[in-house]
Amino acid sequence: MRFDQLVSATGGKLLNEEFAQRSFTGVSIDSRTVAEGQLFVAVRGERNDGHDYVDQAAHKGASGILVDIGYAESHALPGETPVVEVPNTHEAMLRMAREYLDKISPRKAGITGSNGKTTTKEYAAQLIGAVEPKVYRSPGNYNNLFGIPLALFGMPEDTAIAILEMGISVPGEMGRLARIVRPHLIAVTNVSATHLQFLGTVQAVAREKLSAVQEMEPGSPVIINADDPVLVAEASRIGENIVTFSIDRKAAYRPGNIGRDDSGAMLVTIEKRRFRLPVFGRYQVYNLLAAYAIFRTLGHSFEGIDTEAIRLSTAPMRGEEIIAREVIFVADCYNANPDSVKAGLQSFSEHPADGRRLVILGDMLELGDEAERYHAEMGRLVADYDFDLAILVGPLSAHAADAAIEAGMKGDRVWHYSSAEICASEMREFLKPGDLVYVKGSRGIGLEKILTVWQSEEGVI
């Protein structure tokens, strides 16, 4: 886009008119990673203000800068770099994303839910990719009002199908996301006790997720998990085109069989097609079912395709197995809430183990006034299993440690650390060769530090 076009698209003002015919080829909001040719958008976040890093972005080769009105009154313009002022840089970025999406017009599937969004997105893209090469999925966890625009800017112009993850944490956020994406279908993996600090109840979480429907064309498909009673109840208020998937109940898409091959990978049959899931956790079957429902609802079929040969994989830290220094880690520490922890512990208890079985569990964040209760329940749940050692990490997890001991787990098998950093520094005290270790916690606790330190000592990193 040229800078005179950017002015027209955003209602802004180019402060150095001589650069009107220059152009940019990408968008970034991070001055540390901005690349030559990209527009740097100076957004104001909760912790940092992009306006403080304008000079750094220009020095790294940004083709232009988008700033809020008033920036030039107190700052010198960065040399030969075009600068456009707008009333609000974030809103301007959202507007640019909508316009770009309208220009290329792919079919769009939005994926939301409390658990499994990213993995479902990966599976859906991999399934569709087996029959449609021009499929695009939003990278990483680019799923909010900052990430979605960046995901859209990275979409090739010839994209036929876009699989976009949509995450929310506060009321009204899903409506704003849906007005940008305007999906042709929406899939809700499940709802659980997440973001209660802002949304209050699980029912409110479901309503917020489903509010995307208001920005879709009437009759657009809504794919839901039929084994989730709260989600089913809230979706029943929508009516119209509801598509269901389930393991335990009647639904449009169910597994005909769930087994394992000699390597331990799950083999899942859906509509007489078999898929291989080389990842941890029976709950991954739900993610596959949701992805399959998206695939079929978009009108695709696997005629002539060996579905077992499709390489299904998830993003890092979402159930992947990592072997380092004779310890097997099941790294599931990208996010955590009461339901995902419960499902993870059950799957881990069934996972084959030759040596000790340990769990490292971190705080579950954004649970509001119910946080202490949910962490105490987590501790009692840990005590119900015969794990050799339970390592609880974070301030809230102290309640889990106390509850586990009160529920009968011996005190020498329950260890608590106030932070992931301290836990990582002392893990030689509790890790031994041959251990199988499940690592689960909210992203903000940073349990990946434990894996990083353990691997780095081996020279893996």
C-alpha positions as a Python dict, from the first residue, in 0.01 Angstrom:
ca = {
    (1, 'M'): (0, 0, 0),
    (2, 'R'): (124, 351, -80),
    (3, 'F'): (123, 609, 196),
    (4, 'D'): (-133, 829, 18),
    (5, 'Q'): (-357, 518, 10),
    (6, 'L'): (-291, 461, 380),
    (7, 'V'): (-408, 817, 450),
    (8, 'S'): (-726, 752, 253),
    (9, 'A'): (-789, 418, 425),
    (10, 'T'): (-740, 550, 780),
    (11, 'G'): (-852, 912, 758),
    (12, 'G'): (-505, 1014, 873),
    (13, 'K'): (-257, 1282, 772),
    (14, 'L'): (83, 1228, 613),
    (15, 'L'): (324, 1461, 790),
    (16, 'N'): (587, 1451, 516),
    (17, 'E'): (391, 1481, 189),
    (18, 'E'): (698, 1426, -27),
    (19, 'F'): (677, 1055, 62),
    (20, 'A'): (315, 1008, -53),
    (21, 'Q'): (411, 767, -336),
    (22, 'R'): (629, 544, -121),
    (23, 'S'): (481, 212, -12),
    (24, 'F'): (507, -60, 252),
    (25, 'T'): (466, -437, 223),
    (26, 'G'): (379, -549, 574),
    (27, 'V'): (274, -437, 920),
    (28, 'S'): (439, -473, 1262),
    (29, 'I'): (363, -349, 1614),
    (30, 'D'): (692, -472, 1764),
    (31, 'S'): (997, -250, 1713),
    (32, 'R'): (1223, -543, 1808),
    (33, 'T'): (1113, -755, 1512),
    (34, 'V'): (997, -497, 1257),
    (35, 'A'): (1146, -579, 917),
    (36, 'E'): (1256, -360, 631),
    (37, 'G'): (959, -266, 417),
    (38, 'Q'): (704, -291, 699),
    (39, 'L'): (482, -19, 844),
    (40, 'F'): (541, 20, 1217),
    (41, 'V'): (215, 88, 1402),
    (42, 'A'): (280, 258, 1736),
    (43, 'V'): (5, 110, 1954),
    (44, 'R'): (-50, 185, 2321),
    (45, 'G'): (-63, -139, 2521),
    (46, 'E'): (-113, -216, 2889),
    (47, 'R'): (262, -233, 2956),
    (48, 'N'): (430, -48, 2670),
    (49, 'D'): (360, 241, 2436),
    (50, 'G'): (480, 190, 2080),
    (51, 'H'): (534, 565, 2045),
    (52, 'D'): (838, 525, 2269),
    (53, 'Y'): (1000, 300, 2008),
    (54, 'V'): (939, 493, 1687),
    (55, 'D'): (1305, 585, 1641),
    (56, 'Q'): (1412, 225, 1703),
    (57, 'A'): (1166, 100, 1438),
    (58, 'A'): (1284, 359, 1187),
    (59, 'H'): (1647, 266, 1256),
    (60, 'K'): (1568, -101, 1184),
    (61, 'G'): (1435, -10, 838),
    (62, 'A'): (1060, 37, 882),
    (63, 'S'): (914, 185, 562),
    (64, 'G'): (686, 414, 758),
    (65, 'I'): (535, 493, 1096),
    (66, 'L'): (171, 522, 1206),
    (67, 'V'): (128, 736, 1518),
    (68, 'D'): (-149, 902, 1718),
    (69, 'I'): (-233, 1266, 1654),
    (70, 'G'): (-5, 1493, 1856),
    (71, 'Y'): (311, 1282, 1826),
    (72, 'A'): (487, 1534, 1602),
    (73, 'E'): (422, 1817, 1847),
    (74, 'S'): (671, 1672, 2093),
    (75, 'H'): (893, 1452, 1876),
    (76, 'A'): (1117, 1508, 1575),
    (77, 'L'): (1020, 1309, 1268),
    (78, 'P'): (1255, 1013, 1208),
    (79, 'G'): (1458, 1132, 908),
    (80, 'E'): (1358, 993, 569),
    (81, 'T'): (1069, 785, 705),
    (82, 'P'): (703, 863, 617),
    (83, 'V'): (491, 935, 924),
    (84, 'V'): (110, 924, 926),
    (85, 'E'): (-93, 1061, 1219),
    (86, 'V'): (-436, 914, 1300),
    (87, 'P'): (-680, 963, 1589),
    (88, 'N'): (-609, 610, 1718),
    (89, 'T'): (-342, 380, 1576),
    (90, 'H'): (-509, 58, 1697),
    (91, 'E'): (-843, 147, 1543),
    (92, 'A'): (-665, 245, 1221),
    (93, 'M'): (-495, -94, 1214),
    (94, 'L'): (-829, -272, 1260),
    (95, 'R'): (-978, -70, 975),
    (96, 'M'): (-685, -158, 748),
    (97, 'A'): (-729, -527, 832),
    (98, 'R'): (-1100, -520, 743),
    (99, 'E'): (-1027, -351, 411),
    (100, 'Y'): (-753, -598, 322),
    (101, 'L'): (-976, -894, 406),
    (102, 'D'): (-1254, -751, 188),
    (103, 'K'): (-1007, -715, -95),
    (104, 'I'): (-895, -1079, -104),
    (105, 'S'): (-1229, -1235, 7),
    (106, 'P'): (-1135, -1590, 117),
    (107, 'R'): (-1384, -1823, 286),
    (108, 'K'): (-1326, -1779, 658),
    (109, 'A'): (-1369, -2020, 950),
    (110, 'G'): (-1345, -1867, 1297),
    (111, 'I'): (-1242, -2091, 1587),
    (112, 'T'): (-1304, -1999, 1948),
    (113, 'G'): (-1353, -2176, 2282),
    (114, 'S'): (-1197, -2205, 2626),
    (115, 'N'): (-969, -2498, 2542),
    (116, 'G'): (-823, -2637, 2222),
    (117, 'K'): (-857, -2335, 1990),
    (118, 'T'): (-501, -2338, 1862),
    (119, 'T'): (-481, -2715, 1818),
    (120, 'T'): (-817, -2724, 1640),
    (121, 'K'): (-693, -2446, 1410),
    (122, 'E'): (-378, -2645, 1330),
    (123, 'Y'): (-573, -2966, 1266),
    (124, 'A'): (-831, -2787, 1050),
    (125, 'A'): (-562, -2630, 833),
    (126, 'Q'): (-383, -2964, 800),
    (127, 'L'): (-703, -3148, 702),
    (128, 'I'): (-806, -2882, 450),
    (129, 'G'): (-450, -2863, 320),
    (130, 'A'): (-481, -3224, 207),
    (131, 'V'): (-737, -3118, -55),
    (132, 'E'): (-693, -2737, -91),
    (133, 'P'): (-338, -2598, -114),
    (134, 'K'): (-441, -2233, -76),
    (135, 'V'): (-539, -2258, 290),
    (136, 'Y'): (-407, -2012, 549),
    (137, 'R'): (-415, -2027, 928),
    (138, 'S'): (-343, -1749, 1172),
    (139, 'P'): (8, -1795, 1314),
    (140, 'G'): (81, -1881, 1675),
    (141, 'N'): (-173, -1731, 1912),
    (142, 'Y'): (-255, -1425, 1700),
    (143, 'N'): (-615, -1435, 1813),
    (144, 'N'): (-709, -1106, 1981),
    (145, 'L'): (-768, -747, 1874),
    (146, 'F'): (-395, -697, 1827),
    (147, 'G'): (-310, -1039, 1687),
    (148, 'I'): (-597, -1086, 1440),
    (149, 'P'): (-505, -779, 1229),
    (150, 'L'): (-143, -895, 1213),
    (151, 'A'): (-261, -1243, 1114),
    (152, 'L'): (-471, -1094, 835),
    (153, 'F'): (-186, -876, 706),
    (154, 'G'): (21, -1194, 673),
    (155, 'M'): (-240, -1370, 460),
    (156, 'P'): (-143, -1426, 93),
    (157, 'E'): (-370, -1250, -155),
    (158, 'D'): (-463, -1578, -328),
    (159, 'T'): (-585, -1746, -8),
    (160, 'A'): (-896, -1958, -72),
    (161, 'I'): (-974, -2060, 287),
    (162, 'A'): (-865, -1881, 605),
    (163, 'I'): (-871, -2058, 943),
    (164, 'L'): (-861, -1791, 1212),
    (165, 'E'): (-837, -1837, 1588),
    (166, 'M'): (-1048, -1589, 1786),
    (167, 'G'): (-975, -1545, 2156),
    (168, 'I'): (-1149, -1321, 2406),
    (169, 'S'): (-1116, -1223, 2772),
    (170, 'V'): (-1357, -932, 2827),
    (171, 'P'): (-1721, -860, 2735),
    (172, 'G'): (-1772, -723, 2384),
    (173, 'E'): (-1438, -842, 2252),
    (174, 'M'): (-1582, -1123, 2038),
    (175, 'G'): (-1820, -885, 1863),
    (176, 'R'): (-1530, -658, 1768),
    (177, 'L'): (-1326, -953, 1641),
    (178, 'A'): (-1619, -1089, 1442),
    (179, 'R'): (-1680, -751, 1280),
    (180, 'I'): (-1325, -768, 1145),
    (181, 'V'): (-1324, -1135, 1042),
    (182, 'R'): (-1691, -1174, 946),
    (183, 'P'): (-1655, -1555, 938),
    (184, 'H'): (-1859, -1779, 712),
    (185, 'L'): (-1875, -2031, 996),
    (186, 'I'): (-1778, -2030, 1363),
    (187, 'A'): (-1664, -2331, 1567),
    (188, 'V'): (-1676, -2327, 1949),
    (189, 'T'): (-1461, -2605, 2095),
    (190, 'N'): (-1602, -2582, 2451),
    (191, 'V'): (-1653, -2338, 2737),
    (192, 'S'): (-1516, -2355, 3090),
    (193, 'A'): (-1406, -2144, 3386),
    (194, 'T'): (-1178, -1904, 3197),
    (195, 'H'): (-1161, -1524, 3220),
    (196, 'L'): (-1412, -1531, 3506),
    (197, 'Q'): (-1237, -1224, 3646),
    (198, 'F'): (-1391, -1032, 3355),
    (199, 'L'): (-1687, -1245, 3240),
    (200, 'G'): (-1821, -1371, 3574),
    (201, 'T'): (-1973, -1710, 3489),
    (202, 'V'): (-1921, -1999, 3248),
    (203, 'Q'): (-2262, -1916, 3097),
    (204, 'A'): (-2137, -1563, 3027),
    (205, 'V'): (-1826, -1711, 2864),
    (206, 'A'): (-2051, -1916, 2632),
    (207, 'R'): (-2266, -1614, 2545),
    (208, 'E'): (-1958, -1406, 2467),
    (209, 'K'): (-1814, -1677, 2242),
    (210, 'L'): (-2144, -1721, 2059),
    (211, 'S'): (-2194, -1347, 2015),
    (212, 'A'): (-1989, -1382, 1694),
    (213, 'V'): (-2311, -1506, 1533),
    (214, 'Q'): (-2450, -1152, 1540),
    (215, 'E'): (-2182, -1044, 1291),
    (216, 'M'): (-2235, -1340, 1053),
    (217, 'E'): (-2479, -1383, 768),
    (218, 'P'): (-2814, -1528, 883),
    (219, 'G'): (-2808, -1907, 875),
    (220, 'S'): (-2429, -1934, 883),
    (221, 'P'): (-2312, -2264, 1041),
    (222, 'V'): (-2224, -2270, 1411),
    (223, 'I'): (-2021, -2577, 1512),
    (224, 'I'): (-2039, -2675, 1880),
    (225, 'N'): (-1927, -2949, 2117),
    (226, 'A'): (-2241, -3148, 2202),
    (227, 'D'): (-2072, -3292, 2513),
    (228, 'D'): (-2059, -2943, 2668),
    (229, 'P'): (-2397, -2887, 2839),
    (230, 'V'): (-2347, -2514, 2904),
    (231, 'L'): (-2250, -2454, 2542),
    (232, 'V'): (-2542, -2660, 2414),
    (233, 'A'): (-2788, -2469, 2632),
    (234, 'E'): (-2661, -2129, 2517),
    (235, 'A'): (-2642, -2237, 2152),
    (236, 'S'): (-3006, -2351, 2167),
    (237, 'R'): (-3103, -1986, 2198),
    (238, 'I'): (-2950, -1921, 1856),
    (239, 'G'): (-3135, -2194, 1667),
    (240, 'E'): (-3084, -2219, 1292),
    (241, 'N'): (-2777, -2397, 1154),
    (242, 'I'): (-2613, -2575, 1449),
    (243, 'V'): (-2358, -2846, 1361),
    (244, 'T'): (-2247, -3077, 1644),
    (245, 'F'): (-1952, -3300, 1727),
    (246, 'S'): (-1927, -3534, 2025),
    (247, 'I'): (-1763, -3839, 2178),
    (248, 'D'): (-2041, -3937, 2418),
    (249, 'R'): (-2365, -3803, 2267),
    (250, 'K'): (-2554, -3813, 1941),
    (251, 'A'): (-2400, -3562, 1700),
    (252, 'A'): (-2332, -3496, 1334),
    (253, 'Y'): (-1968, -3600, 1379),
    (254, 'R'): (-1858, -3871, 1622),
    (255, 'P'): (-1564, -4111, 1635),
    (256, 'G'): (-1647, -4460, 1520),
    (257, 'N'): (-1345, -4596, 1705),
    (258, 'I'): (-1057, -4469, 1921),
    (259, 'G'): (-751, -4692, 1950),
    (260, 'R'): (-370, -4681, 1955),
    (261, 'D'): (-96, -4806, 1729),
    (262, 'D'): (228, -4973, 1841),
    (263, 'S'): (396, -4635, 1892),
    (264, 'G'): (124, -4520, 2132),
    (265, 'A'): (-31, -4269, 1890),
    (266, 'M'): (-410, -4252, 1890),
    (267, 'L'): (-598, -4384, 1589),
    (268, 'V'): (-937, -4214, 1549),
    (269, 'T'): (-1199, -4318, 1295),
    (270, 'I'): (-1456, -4061, 1177),
    (271, 'E'): (-1703, -4141, 899),
    (272, 'K'): (-1497, -4454, 823),
    (273, 'R'): (-1182, -4246, 774),
    (274, 'R'): (-891, -4314, 1010),
    (275, 'F'): (-661, -4043, 1144),
    (276, 'R'): (-338, -4073, 1340),
    (277, 'L'): (-288, -3839, 1639),
    (278, 'P'): (74, -3856, 1765),
    (279, 'V'): (4, -3621, 2057),
    (280, 'F'): (-74, -3649, 2427),
    (281, 'G'): (-425, -3662, 2567),
    (282, 'R'): (-756, -3823, 2483),
    (283, 'Y'): (-907, -3472, 2480),
    (284, 'Q'): (-721, -3422, 2152),
    (285, 'V'): (-998, -3628, 1994),
    (286, 'Y'): (-1235, -3334, 2053),
    (287, 'N'): (-995, -3102, 1871),
    (288, 'L'): (-982, -3344, 1578),
    (289, 'L'): (-1361, -3373, 1571),
    (290, 'A'): (-1402, -2995, 1569),
    (291, 'A'): (-1148, -2965, 1287),
    (292, 'Y'): (-1317, -3242, 1091),
    (293, 'A'): (-1654, -3070, 1135),
    (294, 'I'): (-1503, -2750, 994),
    (295, 'F'): (-1357, -2944, 700),
    (296, 'R'): (-1690, -3109, 616),
    (297, 'T'): (-1903, -2800, 680),
    (298, 'L'): (-1689, -2610, 430),
    (299, 'G'): (-1796, -2873, 178),
    (300, 'H'): (-1480, -3083, 148),
    (301, 'S'): (-1439, -3461, 134),
    (302, 'F'): (-1145, -3703, 151),
    (303, 'E'): (-1229, -3894, -165),
    (304, 'G'): (-909, -4064, -281),
    (305, 'I'): (-707, -3938, 21),
    (306, 'D'): (-521, -4163, 266),
    (307, 'T'): (-627, -3976, 580),
    (308, 'E'): (-399, -4175, 808),
    (309, 'A'): (-103, -4030, 617),
    (310, 'I'): (-205, -3670, 697),
    (311, 'R'): (57, -3535, 937),
    (312, 'L'): (-144, -3394, 1227),
    (313, 'S'): (48, -3187, 1478),
    (314, 'T'): (-22, -2912, 1726),
    (315, 'A'): (164, -2598, 1826),
    (316, 'P'): (448, -2611, 2081),
    (317, 'M'): (368, -2649, 2453),
    (318, 'R'): (24, -2796, 2382),
    (319, 'G'): (63, -3160, 2473),
    (320, 'E'): (398, -3225, 2302),
    (321, 'E'): (643, -3477, 2442),
    (322, 'I'): (999, -3352, 2498),
    (323, 'I'): (1282, -3586, 2600),
    (324, 'A'): (1581, -3423, 2768),
    (325, 'R'): (1851, -3578, 2986),
    (326, 'E'): (1658, -3904, 3021),
    (327, 'V'): (1345, -3727, 3145),
    (328, 'I'): (1024, -3732, 2940),
    (329, 'F'): (821, -3411, 2969),
    (330, 'V'): (463, -3378, 2852),
    (331, 'A'): (462, -3001, 2792),
    (332, 'D'): (107, -2868, 2810),
    (333, 'C'): (187, -2533, 2964),
    (334, 'Y'): (55, -2279, 2719),
    (335, 'N'): (-268, -2228, 2911),
    (336, 'A'): (-467, -2373, 3198),
    (337, 'N'): (-811, -2363, 3356),
    (338, 'P'): (-996, -2606, 3585),
    (339, 'D'): (-1142, -2816, 3304),
    (340, 'S'): (-823, -2842, 3101),
    (341, 'V'): (-623, -2937, 3412),
    (342, 'K'): (-878, -3203, 3500),
    (343, 'A'): (-869, -3350, 3149),
    (344, 'G'): (-490, -3332, 3140),
    (345, 'L'): (-442, -3509, 3472),
    (346, 'Q'): (-677, -3787, 3370),
    (347, 'S'): (-493, -3842, 3042),
    (348, 'F'): (-156, -3825, 3217),
    (349, 'S'): (-265, -4085, 3472),
    (350, 'E'): (-332, -4325, 3182),
    (351, 'H'): (-6, -4246, 3000),
    (352, 'P'): (241, -4541, 3000),
    (353, 'A'): (537, -4481, 3233),
    (354, 'D'): (840, -4696, 3311),
    (355, 'G'): (966, -4474, 3593),
    (356, 'R'): (818, -4223, 3834),
    (357, 'R'): (518, -4013, 3735),
    (358, 'L'): (543, -3643, 3837),
    (359, 'V'): (317, -3343, 3782),
    (360, 'I'): (431, -2981, 3776),
    (361, 'L'): (123, -2759, 3796),
    (362, 'G'): (120, -2381, 3788),
    (363, 'D'): (-142, -2122, 3879),
    (364, 'M'): (-459, -2097, 3674),
    (365, 'L'): (-507, -1725, 3611),
    (366, 'E'): (-807, -1494, 3560),
    (367, 'L'): (-1045, -1697, 3780),
    (368, 'G'): (-1161, -1394, 3979),
    (369, 'D'): (-1312, -1441, 4325),
    (370, 'E'): (-1324, -1820, 4278),
    (371, 'A'): (-949, -1859, 4229),
    (372, 'E'): (-870, -2002, 4572),
    (373, 'R'): (-1156, -2252, 4552),
    (374, 'Y'): (-1055, -2375, 4207),
    (375, 'H'): (-693, -2420, 4316),
    (376, 'A'): (-800, -2613, 4626),
    (377, 'E'): (-1006, -2839, 4397),
    (378, 'M'): (-698, -2888, 4181),
    (379, 'G'): (-504, -3000, 4488),
    (380, 'R'): (-771, -3249, 4590),
    (381, 'L'): (-777, -3381, 4234),
    (382, 'V'): (-401, -3435, 4239),
    (383, 'A'): (-437, -3630, 4564),
    (384, 'D'): (-689, -3863, 4398),
    (385, 'Y'): (-419, -3990, 4162),
    (386, 'D'): (-120, -4198, 4262),
    (387, 'F'): (146, -3958, 4136),
    (388, 'D'): (491, -4000, 4284),
    (389, 'L'): (542, -3627, 4327),
    (390, 'A'): (333, -3313, 4284),
    (391, 'I'): (516, -2984, 4227),
    (392, 'L'): (287, -2680, 4264),
    (393, 'V'): (413, -2347, 4130),
    (394, 'G'): (285, -1994, 4191),
    (395, 'P'): (112, -1800, 4472),
    (396, 'L'): (-234, -1947, 4409),
    (397, 'S'): (-97, -2301, 4386),
    (398, 'A'): (-11, -2283, 4757),
    (399, 'H'): (-383, -2350, 4811),
    (400, 'A'): (-354, -2657, 4588),
    (401, 'A'): (-55, -2785, 4787),
    (402, 'D'): (-240, -2744, 5118),
    (403, 'A'): (-553, -2912, 4980),
    (404, 'A'): (-356, -3208, 4842),
    (405, 'I'): (-201, -3273, 5182),
    (406, 'E'): (-536, -3231, 5360),
    (407, 'A'): (-683, -3483, 5114),
    (408, 'G'): (-430, -3744, 5227),
    (409, 'M'): (-127, -3699, 5002),
    (410, 'K'): (194, -3731, 5203),
    (411, 'G'): (370, -3402, 5264),
    (412, 'D'): (704, -3524, 5128),
    (413, 'R'): (532, -3585, 4793),
    (414, 'V'): (392, -3231, 4766),
    (415, 'W'): (637, -2948, 4695),
    (416, 'H'): (548, -2585, 4645),
    (417, 'Y'): (749, -2308, 4478),
    (418, 'S'): (644, -1944, 4462),
    (419, 'S'): (766, -1900, 4104),
    (420, 'A'): (878, -2094, 3797),
    (421, 'E'): (1224, -1939, 3825),
    (422, 'I'): (1278, -2080, 4175),
    (423, 'C'): (1136, -2415, 4070),
    (424, 'A'): (1371, -2428, 3770),
    (425, 'S'): (1672, -2348, 3987),
    (426, 'E'): (1597, -2635, 4225),
    (427, 'M'): (1459, -2905, 3998),
    (428, 'R'): (1775, -3116, 4031),
    (429, 'E'): (1636, -3186, 4378),
    (430, 'F'): (1332, -3371, 4244),
    (431, 'L'): (1395, -3478, 3881),
    (432, 'K'): (1561, -3814, 3806),
    (433, 'P'): (1643, -4005, 3488),
    (434, 'G'): (1344, -4212, 3377),
    (435, 'D'): (1083, -3970, 3515),
    (436, 'L'): (767, -3892, 3320),
    (437, 'V'): (665, -3532, 3397),
    (438, 'Y'): (341, -3351, 3313),
    (439, 'V'): (383, -2970, 3299),
    (440, 'K'): (62, -2765, 3303),
    (441, 'G'): (-15, -2404, 3397),
    (442, 'S'): (-133, -2068, 3271),
    (443, 'R'): (99, -1889, 3032),
    (444, 'G'): (158, -1605, 3277),
    (445, 'I'): (330, -1840, 3526),
    (446, 'G'): (599, -1926, 3270),
    (447, 'L'): (646, -2296, 3338),
    (448, 'E'): (832, -2326, 3008),
    (449, 'K'): (1130, -2183, 3199),
    (450, 'I'): (1162, -2520, 3370),
    (451, 'L'): (1195, -2697, 3036),
    (452, 'T'): (1431, -2432, 2899),
    (453, 'V'): (1671, -2459, 3193),
    (454, 'W'): (1663, -2839, 3193),
    (455, 'Q'): (1727, -2853, 2817),
    (456, 'S'): (1997, -2585, 2820),
    (457, 'E'): (2204, -2778, 3071),
    (458, 'E'): (2210, -3056, 2815),
    (459, 'G'): (2309, -2817, 2541),
    (460, 'V'): (1982, -2863, 2355),
    (461, 'I'): (1919, -2490, 2311),
}
